[in-house]
């Protein structure tokens, strides 16, 4: 089965992929992981063929996606300049003096050495890990996966005709 042989199925999978990307982006904002926007914009849909099966993959072009998703409970090393840049990106430092910004950054650096999830982070966004899992769970609970599977099944029937309608075709979205 080549992807070019089944354009309707591929289109259905691409539509599903776009929905999952929107769900990931919503969860990134919900968990307050949006700073530069690089992770938010990094997702893309790939349809791959492997041993006659088509797979929908959501990929990210940034190397740190898994660190954001899983966090680092052992703490992380970061310098104060990086935190100050982050404070400016998040617009947290807008009403602070230079000295207040430096002290705030120093405090965050110390907290991050003990664990990725800082006390301030808990107050802002208590759910700071597993944005991928939450996004896909929301998608599953919304019923969209069932709708996508039905749409793809209709596409398959239209694609291959009723000749194979008595054959079992399994579609798994995981």
C-alpha positions as CSV (number, residue, x, y, z in Angstrom):
1,X,0.0,0.0,0.0
2,X,1.7,3.2,-1.1
3,X,0.5,6.6,0.2
4,X,-0.1,7.8,-3.4
5,X,-2.5,4.9,-4.0
6,X,-4.9,6.1,-1.3
7,X,-5.1,9.9,-1.4
8,X,-8.5,10.0,0.4
9,X,-7.1,8.0,3.3
10,X,-4.0,10.1,3.5
11,X,-6.1,13.3,3.4
12,X,-8.2,11.9,6.3
13,X,-5.1,11.1,8.3
14,X,-3.7,14.6,7.6
15,X,-6.9,16.2,8.8
16,X,-6.7,14.1,12.0
17,X,-3.1,15.1,12.4
18,X,-4.0,18.8,12.2
19,X,-6.6,18.3,15.0
20,X,-4.0,16.6,17.2
21,X,-1.6,19.5,16.6
22,X,-4.3,22.0,17.7
23,X,-4.8,19.9,20.8
24,X,-1.1,19.9,21.6
25,X,-0.9,23.6,21.1
26,X,-3.9,24.2,23.4
27,X,-2.2,22.1,26.1
28,X,1.1,23.9,25.7
29,X,-0.7,27.2,26.4
30,X,-2.7,25.6,29.3
31,X,0.5,24.4,30.9
32,X,2.2,27.8,30.4
33,X,5.0,26.3,28.2
34,X,4.6,29.1,25.7
35,X,7.7,31.4,25.7
36,X,9.3,32.0,22.4
37,X,6.6,30.0,20.5
38,X,9.2,27.7,19.0
39,X,7.7,24.5,20.5
40,X,4.2,25.7,19.8
41,X,4.9,26.1,16.1
42,X,7.2,23.0,15.8
43,X,4.6,20.4,15.1
44,X,4.0,18.8,11.7
45,X,2.0,15.9,10.3
46,X,3.8,13.0,8.6
47,X,2.2,10.1,7.0
48,X,4.5,7.2,6.8
49,X,4.2,3.8,5.2
50,X,5.8,0.8,6.9
51,X,5.2,-2.8,5.7
52,X,2.0,-2.0,3.9
53,X,0.5,0.1,6.7
54,X,0.0,3.8,6.9
55,X,1.0,5.6,10.1
56,X,0.1,9.1,11.2
57,X,3.0,10.7,13.1
58,X,3.0,14.1,14.8
59,X,6.6,15.3,14.8
60,X,8.3,18.2,16.4
61,X,11.3,20.1,15.0
62,X,12.6,21.1,18.4
63,X,15.0,18.9,20.3
64,X,13.7,19.8,23.8
65,X,10.1,18.7,23.3
66,X,10.5,15.6,25.5
67,X,12.2,17.6,28.3
68,X,9.2,20.0,28.3
69,X,6.8,17.0,28.2
70,X,8.5,14.9,30.9
71,X,10.2,17.6,32.9
72,X,13.3,17.0,35.0
73,X,12.5,16.2,38.6
74,X,16.2,16.1,39.5
75,X,16.4,19.8,38.8
76,X,18.0,21.7,35.9
77,X,21.0,23.9,35.6
78,X,20.2,27.3,34.0
79,X,22.0,30.6,34.2
80,X,20.4,33.9,35.4
81,X,20.7,35.5,31.9
82,X,18.5,32.7,30.4
83,X,15.9,33.2,33.2
84,X,16.0,37.0,32.6
85,X,15.4,36.5,28.9
86,X,12.5,34.1,29.8
87,X,11.1,36.7,32.2
88,X,11.1,39.3,29.3
89,X,9.5,36.8,26.9
90,X,6.7,35.9,29.3
91,X,6.4,39.7,30.1
92,X,6.7,38.9,33.8
93,X,9.4,41.6,34.3
94,X,7.4,44.5,32.8
95,X,6.8,46.2,36.2
96,X,10.1,45.3,37.8
97,X,13.2,47.3,38.3
98,X,16.6,45.9,37.1
99,X,17.5,44.8,40.6
100,X,14.2,43.1,41.2
101,X,14.6,41.2,37.9
102,X,18.1,40.1,38.9
103,X,16.9,38.9,42.4
104,X,13.9,37.2,40.9
105,X,16.1,35.3,38.4
106,X,18.6,34.4,41.1
107,X,15.7,32.9,43.1
108,X,14.4,30.9,40.2
109,X,17.8,29.5,39.4
110,X,18.1,28.3,43.0
111,X,14.7,26.7,42.9
112,X,15.3,25.0,39.5
113,X,18.4,23.3,40.9
114,X,16.2,21.5,43.4
115,X,13.5,20.5,40.9
116,X,12.0,21.6,37.6
117,X,8.6,22.4,39.0
118,X,9.1,25.5,41.1
119,X,6.6,26.6,43.8
120,X,5.8,29.6,41.6
121,X,5.2,27.3,38.6
122,X,2.8,25.3,40.7
123,X,0.7,28.4,41.4
124,X,0.6,29.5,37.8
125,X,0.1,26.1,36.1
126,X,-0.1,23.1,38.5
127,X,-0.2,20.6,35.7
128,X,3.3,21.1,34.2
129,X,4.2,17.7,32.8
130,X,2.9,15.3,30.2
131,X,1.3,17.9,27.9
132,X,1.3,15.3,25.1
133,X,-0.7,12.8,27.2
134,X,-3.2,15.4,28.3
135,X,-3.6,16.7,24.7
136,X,-4.3,13.2,23.4
137,X,-6.6,12.3,26.3
138,X,-8.6,15.4,25.6
139,X,-8.9,14.5,22.0
140,X,-10.0,11.0,22.8
141,X,-12.6,12.2,25.3
142,X,-14.0,14.7,22.8
143,X,-15.1,11.8,20.6
144,X,-13.0,13.1,17.7
145,X,-11.0,9.9,17.4
146,X,-14.2,8.0,16.8
147,X,-15.3,10.6,14.2
148,X,-11.9,10.4,12.5
149,X,-12.0,6.6,12.4
150,X,-15.5,6.7,10.9
151,X,-14.3,9.3,8.3
152,X,-11.3,7.2,7.4
153,X,-13.4,4.0,7.2
154,X,-15.8,5.8,4.8
155,X,-12.8,6.9,2.8
156,X,-11.5,3.4,2.7
157,X,-14.8,2.1,1.4
158,X,-14.9,4.8,-1.2
159,X,-11.3,4.1,-2.1
160,X,-11.4,0.4,-2.5
161,X,-15.0,-0.1,-3.3
162,X,-17.5,-2.6,-2.1
163,X,-15.4,-5.5,-3.5
164,X,-13.5,-5.7,-0.3
165,X,-16.2,-4.6,2.1
166,X,-16.4,-8.1,3.7
167,X,-12.6,-7.9,4.5
168,X,-11.5,-6.7,7.9
169,X,-9.6,-3.4,7.8
170,X,-8.2,-2.3,11.1
171,X,-7.3,1.3,11.8
172,X,-5.5,2.2,14.9
173,X,-4.9,5.8,16.0
174,X,-2.5,5.8,18.9
